[in-house]
Amino acid sequence: MRFTQDDVVLRVQLNLEQASTADAALHTWLPLVAELRPLAMEFEAAHPDGLRRGFLADLLVVSPLADAPETAGTPADQLRASIGPLAERLGLDPAAFEIDENGAGGMVSARSGSEDKGGTPYGAHLLLARIGADPLNPEGEEADYQETGENLI
């Protein structure tokens, strides 16, 4: 997929550990999916021998790049302004959003501050963002993450 420099491309990774059926997990996630209208969604049961339990989802979401506050207009500031509302909606701490070295991408995880809030709605555990590119595939090539050993969730 091709994105523009006016797009913030997000990967929202969710894990409902307590969901016992796919139906229950989908029922919980449906309001969020309807609200975010992702371009793509991967959904699977966690592997029984893996680190996670229950059901996993990875949402690919594109939103417009927000204007930065008047006092700071760098791409990193625009990225922070763009992800803040979604991070809060997911129960993640936007202040814990870590910008990468080039300032065009970053991430916030549930480990970076939300445990003290008692967990996150929808089981959000990771939010990745990049300006103009998929955070998991910034070069834009077609990739089969399963074959390359990378795990989307």
C-alpha positions in Angstrom: 0.0 0.0 0.0 1.1 3.5 -0.7 0.6 6.3 1.8 1.4 10.0 1.6 3.3 12.3 3.9 0.0 13.6 5.1 -1.0 10.1 6.5 -0.2 8.7 9.9 -0.2 4.9 9.5 -0.9 3.1 12.7 -0.7 -0.5 13.8 -2.9 -1.2 16.8 -2.2 -4.5 18.4 -4.7 -6.0 20.8 -4.8 -9.1 23.0 -7.9 -10.3 24.9 -6.4 -12.8 27.3 -9.7 -13.6 29.0 -11.7 -14.2 25.9 -12.6 -17.9 25.6 -14.1 -17.8 22.1 -13.5 -16.0 18.9 -17.1 -14.8 19.0 -16.5 -13.1 22.4 -13.3 -11.5 21.3 -14.9 -10.1 18.1 -18.0 -8.9 20.0 -15.6 -6.9 22.3 -13.6 -5.5 19.5 -16.5 -4.6 17.1 -17.2 -1.1 18.5 -13.5 -0.2 18.2 -13.2 -1.6 14.7 -16.4 0.2 13.6 -14.9 3.5 15.1 -11.4 3.2 13.6 -12.5 1.6 10.2 -9.1 -0.1 9.7 -7.8 -0.7 6.1 -6.9 -4.2 7.2 -7.3 -6.5 10.3 -5.7 -9.7 11.3 -7.4 -11.8 13.9 -6.2 -15.1 15.4 -6.2 -17.3 18.5 -3.0 -17.1 20.4 -0.8 -20.0 20.0 -1.1 -22.4 23.0 2.7 -22.5 23.4 3.1 -18.7 22.9 3.6 -15.9 25.3 0.1 -14.5 24.9 -3.3 -16.1 25.7 -6.8 -15.7 24.3 -7.2 -13.8 21.0 -5.0 -11.4 19.1 -5.8 -8.7 16.6 -3.7 -6.3 14.5 -5.4 -3.3 13.0 -3.9 -1.2 10.2 -5.4 2.3 10.5 -4.7 5.4 8.5 -5.5 8.9 9.8 -4.6 12.4 8.7 -1.4 13.9 10.1 -2.5 16.5 12.8 -1.1 20.0 13.0 1.5 20.4 15.7 1.0 23.0 18.5 2.0 26.5 17.4 5.1 26.4 19.7 6.6 23.3 17.9 6.1 22.2 14.3 8.5 19.3 13.8 7.3 16.0 12.3 7.8 14.4 15.7 5.4 17.0 17.3 2.8 16.3 14.5 3.1 12.6 15.1 2.6 13.0 18.9 -0.5 15.3 18.2 -1.8 12.7 15.8 -1.6 9.6 18.0 -2.6 11.2 21.3 -6.3 10.8 21.1 -6.1 7.2 19.9 -3.6 6.3 22.6 -5.9 7.7 25.2 -8.9 6.0 23.7 -7.0 2.7 23.9 -6.0 3.3 27.5 -2.3 3.9 26.6 -0.3 6.8 27.9 0.4 9.3 25.0 3.2 10.9 27.1 5.0 7.5 27.0 5.0 7.6 23.1 8.7 7.0 22.1 9.7 8.7 18.8 12.3 6.9 16.7 15.7 8.4 15.8 14.5 10.0 12.5 11.3 11.5 14.1 8.9 10.0 11.6 7.8 7.0 13.7 7.4 5.7 17.2 5.5 3.5 19.6 3.8 3.3 22.9 3.1 0.0 24.7 1.0 -1.0 27.7 4.2 -1.5 29.6 5.1 2.1 29.3 2.7 3.3 32.0 -0.7 1.9 31.7 -0.4 -1.0 34.2 -1.0 1.4 37.0 -4.4 2.2 35.3 -5.5 -1.4 35.7 -5.0 -2.5 32.1 -6.3 -1.2 28.8 -9.7 -1.4 27.1 -9.8 -3.9 24.2 -6.6 -5.5 25.4 -4.5 -2.8 23.6 -0.8 -3.6 24.2 1.0 -1.8 21.4 0.5 1.2 19.2 3.0 1.7 16.4 2.9 4.8 14.2 4.8 6.2 11.2 4.3 9.2 8.9 3.6 8.1 5.4 4.5 4.4 5.8 3.4 1.2 7.5 5.4 1.0 10.8 5.9 -2.7 10.2 7.0 -2.3 6.6 8.4 1.3 6.2 10.1 0.5 2.9 6.7 -0.3 1.3 7.6 -3.7 -0.2 5.2 -6.5 -0.1 6.1 -8.8 2.7 5.0 -12.1 4.1 5.7 -11.6 7.8 5.1 -15.2 8.6 7.8 -16.4 6.2 10.4 -13.8 7.4 9.9 -14.8 11.0 8.5 -11.4 12.0 5.3 -11.6 14.0 2.6 -9.0 13.5 1.4 -9.6 17.0 
